[in-house]
Amino acid sequence: MLDWMAWTWPTATFFLIIAGLLATFTFLAIRFPEVPRKGVLRIETTRGDRLYITLLGSAFINLAWLGLGLGPQPYALLVCLVYGAAVFRWV
């Protein structure tokens, strides 16, 4: 099923999760519109902005984790989850 692009299941799962997040956030934006808010960065952000900041920051966390050899990669996922929770709470 995935051989048309030589994808692995983890790669396909990653992109399916991203697509699911985008669909969920689109639904939330339509169903429950929100007013942008200011957080600790003093910039107005919406849910979508915070999702983008979380995804971008998580990419850098994972790259740094790999580059610095800080340990098994699943621990980087835990760091990313904490980072994501912080972004959605305070940014």
Secondary structure as the mmCIF struct_conf table of DSSP 4:
data_model
#
loop_
_struct_conf.conf_type_id
_struct_conf.id
_struct_conf.beg_label_comp_id
_struct_conf.beg_label_asym_id
_struct_conf.beg_label_seq_id
_struct_conf.end_label_comp_id
_struct_conf.end_label_asym_id
_struct_conf.end_label_seq_id
TURN_TY1_P TURN_TY1_P1 ASP A 3 ALA A 6
HELX_RH_AL_P HELX_RH_AL_P1 TRP A 9 ARG A 31
BEND BEND1 PHE A 32 PHE A 32
STRN STRN1 ARG A 37 LYS A 38
TURN_TY1_P TURN_TY1_P2 VAL A 40 LEU A 41
BEND BEND2 ILE A 43 ILE A 43
STRN STRN2 GLU A 44 THR A 45
HELX_RH_AL_P HELX_RH_AL_P2 ARG A 47 LEU A 68
TURN_TY1_P TURN_TY1_P3 GLY A 69 GLY A 69
BEND BEND3 GLY A 71 GLY A 71
HELX_RH_AL_P HELX_RH_AL_P3 GLN A 73 TRP A 90
#
